[in-house]
Amino acid sequence: MRPSGGKYKQKLFSYLIDMGNSKEDAKDYVQALFISAYKHVEKYDSSKSFSTCLFRVAINFCLMDWRKKKQYGINYATVLRLIAQARKS
C-alpha cells in the first residue's frame, strides 16, 4: 500500500460524494480512512480485497457520522437508499 493512498484516494472521494457527503466531509473521511487503515493494518485479512475492505469501512464511517450528527435531517431509510445507489455506480 502506498502511504499517500494514491490508488484509492480519488475513487474513495468520489464514492463518498456519491453517497451524499459534502466535499469537505468527503475529504475528512478519506483522511480518516487512511489513518485508520494505517493504524489497523495488522488486522487486515489478506485473503480479501483491500479495496472492498476500504470501501466497507468508508460506508461505516458515513453511517457513524450520520447517526452522530443526524446530518442534513435525512432519515435512516434515505441513508440506505443512498448507499444502494452508490454501490450501483
Gaussian input, Z-matrix of N, CA and C with variables (Angstrom, degrees):
# hf/3-21g

backbone

0 1
 N
 C     1     B1
 C     2     B2     1     A1
 N     3     B3     2     A2     1     D1
 C     4     B4     3     A3     2     D2
 C     5     B5     4     A4     3     D3
 N     6     B6     5     A5     4     D4
 C     7     B7     6     A6     5     D5
 C     8     B8     7     A7     6     D6
 N     9     B9     8     A8     7     D7
 C    10    B10     9     A9     8     D8
 C    11    B11    10    A10     9     D9
 N    12    B12    11    A11    10    D10
 C    13    B13    12    A12    11    D11
 C    14    B14    13    A13    12    D12
 N    15    B15    14    A14    13    D13
 C    16    B16    15    A15    14    D14
 C    17    B17    16    A16    15    D15
 N    18    B18    17    A17    16    D16
 C    19    B19    18    A18    17    D17
 C    20    B20    19    A19    18    D18
 N    21    B21    20    A20    19    D19
 C    22    B22    21    A21    20    D20
 C    23    B23    22    A22    21    D21
 N    24    B24    23    A23    22    D22
 C    25    B25    24    A24    23    D23
 C    26    B26    25    A25    24    D24
 N    27    B27    26    A26    25    D25
 C    28    B28    27    A27    26    D26
 C    29    B29    28    A28    27    D27
 N    30    B30    29    A29    28    D28
 C    31    B31    30    A30    29    D29
 C    32    B32    31    A31    30    D30
 N    33    B33    32    A32    31    D31
 C    34    B34    33    A33    32    D32
 C    35    B35    34    A34    33    D33
 N    36    B36    35    A35    34    D34
 C    37    B37    36    A36    35    D35
 C    38    B38    37    A37    36    D36
 N    39    B39    38    A38    37    D37
 C    40    B40    39    A39    38    D38
 C    41    B41    40    A40    39    D39
 N    42    B42    41    A41    40    D40
 C    43    B43    42    A42    41    D41
 C    44    B44    43    A43    42    D42
 N    45    B45    44    A44    43    D43
 C    46    B46    45    A45    44    D44
 C    47    B47    46    A46    45    D45
 N    48    B48    47    A47    46    D46
 C    49    B49    48    A48    47    D47
 C    50    B50    49    A49    48    D48
 N    51    B51    50    A50    49    D49
 C    52    B52    51    A51    50    D50
 C    53    B53    52    A52    51    D51
 N    54    B54    53    A53    52    D52
 C    55    B55    54    A54    53    D53
 C    56    B56    55    A55    54    D54
 N    57    B57    56    A56    55    D55
 C    58    B58    57    A57    56    D56
 C    59    B59    58    A58    57    D57
 N    60    B60    59    A59    58    D58
 C    61    B61    60    A60    59    D59
 C    62    B62    61    A61    60    D60
 N    63    B63    62    A62    61    D61
 C    64    B64    63    A63    62    D62
 C    65    B65    64    A64    63    D63
 N    66    B66    65    A65    64    D64
 C    67    B67    66    A66    65    D65
 C    68    B68    67    A67    66    D66
 N    69    B69    68    A68    67    D67
 C    70    B70    69    A69    68    D68
 C    71    B71    70    A70    69    D69
 N    72    B72    71    A71    70    D70
 C    73    B73    72    A72    71    D71
 C    74    B74    73    A73    72    D72
 N    75    B75    74    A74    73    D73
 C    76    B76    75    A75    74    D74
 C    77    B77    76    A76    75    D75
 N    78    B78    77    A77    76    D76
 C    79    B79    78    A78    77    D77
 C    80    B80    79    A79    78    D78
 N    81    B81    80    A80    79    D79
 C    82    B82    81    A81    80    D80
 C    83    B83    82    A82    81    D81
 N    84    B84    83    A83    82    D82
 C    85    B85    84    A84    83    D83
 C    86    B86    85    A85    84    D84
 N    87    B87    86    A86    85    D85
 C    88    B88    87    A87    86    D86
 C    89    B89    88    A88    87    D87
 N    90    B90    89    A89    88    D88
 C    91    B91    90    A90    89    D89
 C    92    B92    91    A91    90    D90
 N    93    B93    92    A92    91    D91
 C    94    B94    93    A93    92    D92
 C    95    B95    94    A94    93    D93
 N    96    B96    95    A95    94    D94
 C    97    B97    96    A96    95    D95
 C    98    B98    97    A97    96    D96
 N    99    B99    98    A98    97    D97
 C   100   B100    99    A99    98    D98
 C   101   B101   100   A100    99    D99
 N   102   B102   101   A101   100   D100
 C   103   B103   102   A102   101   D101
 C   104   B104   103   A103   102   D102
 N   105   B105   104   A104   103   D103
 C   106   B106   105   A105   104   D104
 C   107   B107   106   A106   105   D105
 N   108   B108   107   A107   106   D106
 C   109   B109   108   A108   107   D107
 C   110   B110   109   A109   108   D108
 N   111   B111   110   A110   109   D109
 C   112   B112   111   A111   110   D110
 C   113   B113   112   A112   111   D111
 N   114   B114   113   A113   112   D112
 C   115   B115   114   A114   113   D113
 C   116   B116   115   A115   114   D114
 N   117   B117   116   A116   115   D115
 C   118   B118   117   A117   116   D116
 C   119   B119   118   A118   117   D117
 N   120   B120   119   A119   118   D118
 C   121   B121   120   A120   119   D119
 C   122   B122   121   A121   120   D120
 N   123   B123   122   A122   121   D121
 C   124   B124   123   A123   122   D122
 C   125   B125   124   A124   123   D123
 N   126   B126   125   A125   124   D124
 C   127   B127   126   A126   125   D125
 C   128   B128   127   A127   126   D126
 N   129   B129   128   A128   127   D127
 C   130   B130   129   A129   128   D128
 C   131   B131   130   A130   129   D129
 N   132   B132   131   A131   130   D130
 C   133   B133   132   A132   131   D131
 C   134   B134   133   A133   132   D132
 N   135   B135   134   A134   133   D133
 C   136   B136   135   A135   134   D134
 C   137   B137   136   A136   135   D135
 N   138   B138   137   A137   136   D136
 C   139   B139   138   A138   137   D137
 C   140   B140   139   A139   138   D138
 N   141   B141   140   A140   139   D139
 C   142   B142   141   A141   140   D140
 C   143   B143   142   A142   141   D141
 N   144   B144   143   A143   142   D142
 C   145   B145   144   A144   143   D143
 C   146   B146   145   A145   144   D144
 N   147   B147   146   A146   145   D145
 C   148   B148   147   A147   146   D146
 C   149   B149   148   A148   147   D147
 N   150   B150   149   A149   148   D148
 C   151   B151   150   A150   149   D149
 C   152   B152   151   A151   150   D150
 N   153   B153   152   A152   151   D151
 C   154   B154   153   A153   152   D152
 C   155   B155   154   A154   153   D153
 N   156   B156   155   A155   154   D154
 C   157   B157   156   A156   155   D155
 C   158   B158   157   A157   156   D156
 N   159   B159   158   A158   157   D157
 C   160   B160   159   A159   158   D158
 C   161   B161   160   A160   159   D159
 N   162   B162   161   A161   160   D160
 C   163   B163   162   A162   161   D161
 C   164   B164   163   A163   162   D162
 N   165   B165   164   A164   163   D163
 C   166   B166   165   A165   164   D164
 C   167   B167   166   A166   165   D165
 N   168   B168   167   A167   166   D166
 C   169   B169   168   A168   167   D167
 C   170   B170   169   A169   168   D168
 N   171   B171   170   A170   169   D169
 C   172   B172   171   A171   170   D170
 C   173   B173   172   A172   171   D171
 N   174   B174   173   A173   172   D172
 C   175   B175   174   A174   173   D173
 C   176   B176   175   A175   174   D174
 N   177   B177   176   A176   175   D175
 C   178   B178   177   A177   176   D176
 C   179   B179   178   A178   177   D177
 N   180   B180   179   A179   178   D178
 C   181   B181   180   A180   179   D179
 C   182   B182   181   A181   180   D180
 N   183   B183   182   A182   181   D181
 C   184   B184   183   A183   182   D182
 C   185   B185   184   A184   183   D183
 N   186   B186   185   A185   184   D184
 C   187   B187   186   A186   185   D185
 C   188   B188   187   A187   186   D186
 N   189   B189   188   A188   187   D187
 C   190   B190   189   A189   188   D188
 C   191   B191   190   A190   189   D189
 N   192   B192   191   A191   190   D190
 C   193   B193   192   A192   191   D191
 C   194   B194   193   A193   192   D192
 N   195   B195   194   A194   193   D193
 C   196   B196   195   A195   194   D194
 C   197   B197   196   A196   195   D195
 N   198   B198   197   A197   196   D196
 C   199   B199   198   A198   197   D197
 C   200   B200   199   A199   198   D198
 N   201   B201   200   A200   199   D199
 C   202   B202   201   A201   200   D200
 C   203   B203   202   A202   201   D201
 N   204   B204   203   A203   202   D202
 C   205   B205   204   A204   203   D203
 C   206   B206   205   A205   204   D204
 N   207   B207   206   A206   205   D205
 C   208   B208   207   A207   206   D206
 C   209   B209   208   A208   207   D207
 N   210   B210   209   A209   208   D208
 C   211   B211   210   A210   209   D209
 C   212   B212   211   A211   210   D210
 N   213   B213   212   A212   211   D211
 C   214   B214   213   A213   212   D212
 C   215   B215   214   A214   213   D213
 N   216   B216   215   A215   214   D214
 C   217   B217   216   A216   215   D215
 C   218   B218   217   A217   216   D216
 N   219   B219   218   A218   217   D217
 C   220   B220   219   A219   218   D218
 C   221   B221   220   A220   219   D219
 N   222   B222   221   A221   220   D220
 C   223   B223   222   A222   221   D221
 C   224   B224   223   A223   222   D222
 N   225   B225   224   A224   223   D223
 C   226   B226   225   A225   224   D224
 C   227   B227   226   A226   225   D225
 N   228   B228   227   A227   226   D226
 C   229   B229   228   A228   227   D227
 C   230   B230   229   A229   228   D228
 N   231   B231   230   A230   229   D229
 C   232   B232   231   A231   230   D230
 C   233   B233   232   A232   231   D231
 N   234   B234   233   A233   232   D232
 C   235   B235   234   A234   233   D233
 C   236   B236   235   A235   234   D234
 N   237   B237   236   A236   235   D235
 C   238   B238   237   A237   236   D236
 C   239   B239   238   A238   237   D237
 N   240   B240   239   A239   238   D238
 C   241   B241   240   A240   239   D239
 C   242   B242   241   A241   240   D240
 N   243   B243   242   A242   241   D241
 C   244   B244   243   A243   242   D242
 C   245   B245   244   A244   243   D243
 N   246   B246   245   A245   244   D244
 C   247   B247   246   A246   245   D245
 C   248   B248   247   A247   246   D246
 N   249   B249   248   A248   247   D247
 C   250   B250   249   A249   248   D248
 C   251   B251   250   A250   249   D249
 N   252   B252   251   A251   250   D250
 C   253   B253   252   A252   251   D251
 C   254   B254   253   A253   252   D252
 N   255   B255   254   A254   253   D253
 C   256   B256   255   A255   254   D254
 C   257   B257   256   A256   255   D255
 N   258   B258   257   A257   256   D256
 C   259   B259   258   A258   257   D257
 C   260   B260   259   A259   258   D258
 N   261   B261   260   A260   259   D259
 C   262   B262   261   A261   260   D260
 C   263   B263   262   A262   261   D261
 N   264   B264   263   A263   262   D262
 C   265   B265   264   A264   263   D263
 C   266   B266   265   A265   264   D264

   B1=1.4515
   B2=1.5226
   B3=1.2916
   B4=1.4648
   B5=1.5220
   B6=1.3073
   B7=1.4660
   B8=1.5189
   B9=1.3184
   B10=1.4650
   B11=1.5252
   B12=1.3302
   B13=1.4566
   B14=1.5161
   B15=1.3374
   B16=1.4529
   B17=1.5073
   B18=1.3225
   B19=1.4543
   B20=1.5255
   B21=1.3228
   B22=1.4601
   B23=1.5255
   B24=1.3024
   B25=1.4646
   B26=1.5334
   B27=1.3161
   B28=1.4639
   B29=1.5224
   B30=1.3394
   B31=1.4651
   B32=1.5218
   B33=1.3251
   B34=1.4596
   B35=1.5226
   B36=1.3096
   B37=1.4648
   B38=1.5295
   B39=1.3230
   B40=1.4690
   B41=1.5260
   B42=1.3128
   B43=1.4669
   B44=1.5233
   B45=1.3186
   B46=1.4581
   B47=1.5365
   B48=1.3177
   B49=1.4692
   B50=1.5277
   B51=1.3457
   B52=1.4631
   B53=1.5224
   B54=1.3204
   B55=1.4616
   B56=1.5250
   B57=1.3201
   B58=1.4553
   B59=1.5142
   B60=1.3256
   B61=1.4635
   B62=1.5262
   B63=1.3101
   B64=1.4585
   B65=1.5340
   B66=1.3208
   B67=1.4646
   B68=1.5273
   B69=1.3230
   B70=1.4662
   B71=1.5208
   B72=1.3478
   B73=1.4585
   B74=1.5220
   B75=1.3272
   B76=1.4627
   B77=1.5288
   B78=1.3414
   B79=1.4742
   B80=1.5221
   B81=1.3344
   B82=1.4687
   B83=1.5242
   B84=1.3342
   B85=1.4589
   B86=1.5264
   B87=1.3231
   B88=1.4663
   B89=1.5265
   B90=1.3213
   B91=1.4605
   B92=1.5353
   B93=1.3165
   B94=1.4668
   B95=1.5271
   B96=1.3357
   B97=1.4592
   B98=1.5250
   B99=1.3270
   B100=1.4589
   B101=1.5266
   B102=1.3197
   B103=1.4666
   B104=1.5261
   B105=1.3152
   B106=1.4618
   B107=1.5280
   B108=1.3315
   B109=1.4665
   B110=1.5251
   B111=1.3189
   B112=1.4631
   B113=1.5310
   B114=1.3346
   B115=1.4629
   B116=1.5293
   B117=1.3323
   B118=1.4634
   B119=1.5241
   B120=1.3034
   B121=1.4687
   B122=1.5301
   B123=1.3222
   B124=1.4715
   B125=1.5252
   B126=1.3264
   B127=1.4622
   B128=1.5296
   B129=1.3290
   B130=1.4732
   B131=1.5220
   B132=1.3196
   B133=1.4607
   B134=1.5250
   B135=1.3208
   B136=1.4690
   B137=1.5299
   B138=1.3279
   B139=1.4678
   B140=1.5334
   B141=1.3329
   B142=1.4653
   B143=1.5292
   B144=1.2955
   B145=1.4583
   B146=1.5296
   B147=1.3334
   B148=1.4591
   B149=1.5152
   B150=1.3282
   B151=1.4700
   B152=1.5265
   B153=1.3252
   B154=1.4583
   B155=1.5209
   B156=1.3274
   B157=1.4677
   B158=1.5248
   B159=1.3076
   B160=1.4622
   B161=1.5337
   B162=1.3187
   B163=1.4583
   B164=1.5354
   B165=1.3255
   B166=1.4653
   B167=1.5308
   B168=1.3155
   B169=1.4654
   B170=1.5325
   B171=1.3321
   B172=1.4693
   B173=1.5288
   B174=1.3070
   B175=1.4647
   B176=1.5207
   B177=1.3287
   B178=1.4634
   B179=1.5251
   B180=1.3411
   B181=1.4666
   B182=1.5263
   B183=1.3149
   B184=1.4653
   B185=1.5201
   B186=1.3218
   B187=1.4589
   B188=1.5263
   B189=1.3204
   B190=1.4659
   B191=1.5234
   B192=1.3182
   B193=1.4619
   B194=1.5148
   B195=1.3345
   B196=1.4600
   B197=1.5257
   B198=1.3157
   B199=1.4659
   B200=1.5224
   B201=1.3156
   B202=1.4609
   B203=1.5255
   B204=1.3034
   B205=1.4662
   B206=1.5234
   B207=1.3363
   B208=1.4729
   B209=1.5288
   B210=1.3188
   B211=1.4563
   B212=1.5268
   B213=1.3066
   B214=1.4639
   B215=1.5182
   B216=1.3183
   B217=1.4548
   B218=1.5207
   B219=1.3331
   B220=1.4612
   B221=1.5233
   B222=1.3089
   B223=1.4528
   B224=1.5294
   B225=1.3217
   B226=1.4588
   B227=1.5294
   B228=1.3261
   B229=1.4663
   B230=1.5267
   B231=1.3207
   B232=1.4662
   B233=1.5185
   B234=1.3252
   B235=1.4725
   B236=1.5244
   B237=1.3258
   B238=1.4675
   B239=1.5293
   B240=1.3406
   B241=1.4696
   B242=1.5222
   B243=1.3337
   B244=1.4645
   B245=1.5223
   B246=1.3164
   B247=1.4615
   B248=1.5226
   B249=1.3210
   B250=1.4691
   B251=1.5170
   B252=1.3263
   B253=1.4685
   B254=1.5215
   B255=1.3101
   B256=1.4690
   B257=1.5149
   B258=1.3127
   B259=1.4629
   B260=1.5247
   B261=1.3252
   B262=1.4616
   B263=1.5133
   B264=1.3324
   B265=1.4683
   B266=1.4997
   A1=108.89
   A2=116.79
   A3=121.73
   A4=109.70
   A5=117.58
   A6=119.22
   A7=113.50
   A8=117.68
   A9=119.96
   A10=112.65
   A11=116.96
   A12=119.53
   A13=112.16
   A14=117.79
   A15=122.54
   A16=115.19
   A17=116.94
   A18=120.46
   A19=112.16
   A20=117.22
   A21=121.59
   A22=114.42
   A23=117.57
   A24=121.90
   A25=112.72
   A26=118.01
   A27=120.99
   A28=111.85
   A29=116.79
   A30=119.36
   A31=111.05
   A32=116.03
   A33=120.14
   A34=110.99
   A35=116.32
   A36=120.88
   A37=110.06
   A38=117.37
   A39=121.67
   A40=111.13
   A41=116.27
   A42=121.98
   A43=110.34
   A44=116.06
   A45=120.65
   A46=111.68
   A47=116.72
   A48=120.86
   A49=109.52
   A50=116.88
   A51=121.31
   A52=111.99
   A53=116.95
   A54=120.67
   A55=112.14
   A56=117.14
   A57=120.54
   A58=114.88
   A59=116.86
   A60=120.37
   A61=110.71
   A62=115.44
   A63=119.63
   A64=108.08
   A65=116.78
   A66=120.12
   A67=110.95
   A68=116.53
   A69=120.19
   A70=110.82
   A71=116.45
   A72=119.65
   A73=110.93
   A74=117.29
   A75=120.64
   A76=110.99
   A77=116.80
   A78=120.11
   A79=110.78
   A80=115.84
   A81=120.35
   A82=111.05
   A83=116.81
   A84=120.87
   A85=110.88
   A86=117.25
   A87=120.32
   A88=109.89
   A89=116.41
   A90=119.75
   A91=110.09
   A92=116.85
   A93=120.76
   A94=111.40
   A95=116.59
   A96=120.39
   A97=112.05
   A98=116.66
   A99=119.25
   A100=111.76
   A101=117.15
   A102=119.97
   A103=109.51
   A104=116.29
   A105=120.96
   A106=111.31
   A107=116.80
   A108=120.55
   A109=110.69
   A110=116.52
   A111=120.94
   A112=111.27
   A113=115.75
   A114=120.23
   A115=112.43
   A116=116.82
   A117=120.91
   A118=113.61
   A119=117.12
   A120=120.53
   A121=112.12
   A122=117.85
   A123=120.27
   A124=111.92
   A125=118.45
   A126=122.27
   A127=112.75
   A128=116.36
   A129=120.71
   A130=110.61
   A131=116.40
   A132=123.46
   A133=107.80
   A134=116.48
   A135=121.00
   A136=113.18
   A137=117.46
   A138=118.66
   A139=110.76
   A140=115.97
   A141=120.87
   A142=109.82
   A143=115.42
   A144=121.57
   A145=110.00
   A146=116.35
   A147=120.54
   A148=111.03
   A149=116.85
   A150=119.36
   A151=111.03
   A152=118.17
   A153=121.11
   A154=110.18
   A155=116.47
   A156=120.51
   A157=110.72
   A158=116.39
   A159=121.12
   A160=111.32
   A161=116.60
   A162=120.13
   A163=111.38
   A164=117.64
   A165=120.44
   A166=109.99
   A167=116.41
   A168=120.67
   A169=109.62
   A170=117.03
   A171=120.77
   A172=110.69
   A173=116.79
   A174=120.70
   A175=109.93
   A176=116.44
   A177=120.14
   A178=111.83
   A179=117.55
   A180=120.85
   A181=110.11
   A182=116.22
   A183=120.43
   A184=111.31
   A185=116.51
   A186=119.63
   A187=111.46
   A188=116.61
   A189=119.88
   A190=110.85
   A191=116.73
   A192=119.69
   A193=111.50
   A194=116.65
   A195=120.11
   A196=110.51
   A197=116.04
   A198=118.88
   A199=110.61
   A200=115.57
   A201=120.24
   A202=110.93
   A203=117.23
   A204=121.74
   A205=113.57
   A206=115.55
   A207=120.81
   A208=107.79
   A209=112.97
   A210=123.59
   A211=112.41
   A212=115.06
   A213=124.09
   A214=113.44
   A215=117.81
   A216=121.25
   A217=114.13
   A218=118.26
   A219=119.57
   A220=109.73
   A221=116.19
   A222=119.53
   A223=110.93
   A224=115.85
   A225=121.74
   A226=112.26
   A227=118.09
   A228=121.34
   A229=110.62
   A230=116.80
   A231=121.08
   A232=110.42
   A233=116.65
   A234=120.92
   A235=109.72
   A236=117.37
   A237=120.82
   A238=111.46
   A239=116.82
   A240=120.36
   A241=110.66
   A242=116.79
   A243=120.65
   A244=111.24
   A245=116.89
   A246=120.81
   A247=110.48
   A248=116.69
   A249=120.28
   A250=111.17
   A251=117.03
   A252=120.82
   A253=110.79
   A254=116.98
   A255=120.80
   A256=111.11
   A257=117.45
   A258=121.30
   A259=111.90
   A260=117.00
   A261=121.02
   A262=112.02
   A263=116.87
   A264=119.62
   A265=112.16
   D1=132.50
   D2=176.41
   D3=-74.84
   D4=140.27
   D5=179.31
   D6=-59.66
   D7=-32.44
   D8=-177.71
   D9=-79.60
   D10=-13.99
   D11=-178.18
   D12=70.72
   D13=21.59
   D14=-173.88
   D15=-52.02
   D16=-36.34
   D17=-176.94
   D18=-68.56
   D19=-30.17
   D20=-173.85
   D21=-113.09
   D22=-15.36
   D23=-170.65
   D24=-56.25
   D25=-53.82
   D26=-177.12
   D27=-68.35
   D28=-37.88
   D29=178.63
   D30=-64.14
   D31=-42.96
   D32=177.56
   D33=-63.36
   D34=-44.82
   D35=179.92
   D36=-58.23
   D37=-48.36
   D38=179.72
   D39=-62.98
   D40=-41.67
   D41=179.39
   D42=-60.76
   D43=-44.30
   D44=-179.10
   D45=-67.78
   D46=-35.98
   D47=174.72
   D48=-64.10
   D49=-44.49
   D50=179.63
   D51=-62.04
   D52=-26.00
   D53=178.50
   D54=-78.70
   D55=-1.91
   D56=175.77
   D57=102.20
   D58=11.48
   D59=178.64
   D60=-83.45
   D61=152.55
   D62=173.30
   D63=-72.73
   D64=163.17
   D65=178.78
   D66=-61.13
   D67=-38.62
   D68=-179.55
   D69=-65.50
   D70=-44.57
   D71=178.24
   D72=-65.03
   D73=-41.27
   D74=179.77
   D75=-60.77
   D76=-42.42
   D77=176.97
   D78=-60.58
   D79=-43.98
   D80=179.33
   D81=-63.09
   D82=-42.79
   D83=179.96
   D84=-63.50
   D85=-44.16
   D86=-179.74
   D87=-59.43
   D88=-46.23
   D89=179.42
   D90=-61.52
   D91=-46.27
   D92=-179.43
   D93=-63.40
   D94=-36.95
   D95=179.35
   D96=-63.59
   D97=-44.00
   D98=-179.45
   D99=-70.76
   D100=-34.01
   D101=174.97
   D102=-64.48
   D103=-45.34
   D104=178.84
   D105=-62.99
   D106=-43.70
   D107=179.08
   D108=-60.60
   D109=-41.41
   D110=179.30
   D111=-64.90
   D112=-43.20
   D113=-178.49
   D114=-67.79
   D115=-30.17
   D116=-174.54
   D117=-113.00
   D118=21.95
   D119=-176.00
   D120=-59.75
   D121=-29.30
   D122=-179.80
   D123=-68.70
   D124=-19.55
   D125=178.79
   D126=-87.30
   D127=-8.13
   D128=-177.36
   D129=-65.58
   D130=129.73
   D131=177.25
   D132=-90.13
   D133=104.65
   D134=-173.67
   D135=-68.23
   D136=-6.38
   D137=175.96
   D138=-79.33
   D139=-10.16
   D140=179.31
   D141=-108.35
   D142=155.97
   D143=179.10
   D144=-66.27
   D145=130.64
   D146=179.01
   D147=-62.15
   D148=-41.70
   D149=-177.94
   D150=-64.73
   D151=-38.32
   D152=177.84
   D153=-61.87
   D154=-44.99
   D155=178.65
   D156=-62.59
   D157=-43.93
   D158=-178.21
   D159=-63.11
   D160=-42.68
   D161=-179.58
   D162=-71.22
   D163=-32.26
   D164=175.21
   D165=-65.36
   D166=-41.98
   D167=177.11
   D168=-63.46
   D169=-37.35
   D170=178.08
   D171=-60.43
   D172=-43.51
   D173=177.97
   D174=-61.44
   D175=-44.44
   D176=-179.77
   D177=-63.97
   D178=-39.58
   D179=176.19
   D180=-57.86
   D181=-46.68
   D182=-179.03
   D183=-62.99
   D184=-46.89
   D185=-179.14
   D186=-60.88
   D187=-44.02
   D188=178.87
   D189=-62.18
   D190=-43.32
   D191=-178.92
   D192=-68.36
   D193=-42.07
   D194=179.19
   D195=-62.20
   D196=-41.29
   D197=178.33
   D198=-64.35
   D199=-41.06
   D200=-177.24
   D201=-67.75
   D202=-45.75
   D203=-175.52
   D204=-90.83
   D205=-21.61
   D206=-168.94
   D207=52.64
   D208=49.60
   D209=-171.84
   D210=-56.90
   D211=132.49
   D212=174.85
   D213=61.58
   D214=9.84
   D215=177.94
   D216=66.20
   D217=21.83
   D218=179.14
   D219=-87.23
   D220=150.48
   D221=-178.60
   D222=-91.79
   D223=172.37
   D224=-174.63
   D225=-62.20
   D226=-36.94
   D227=178.73
   D228=-61.48
   D229=-38.52
   D230=177.86
   D231=-66.14
   D232=-40.21
   D233=178.26
   D234=-60.49
   D235=-46.17
   D236=-179.93
   D237=-62.83
   D238=-38.03
   D239=177.74
   D240=-64.32
   D241=-42.42
   D242=178.80
   D243=-63.13
   D244=-40.19
   D245=178.00
   D246=-63.60
   D247=-44.46
   D248=179.01
   D249=-61.31
   D250=-41.32
   D251=177.94
   D252=-64.08
   D253=-41.48
   D254=-178.85
   D255=-65.67
   D256=-36.00
   D257=178.96
   D258=-66.20
   D259=-32.99
   D260=-178.74
   D261=-71.28
   D262=-26.59
   D263=-176.42
   D264=-90.33

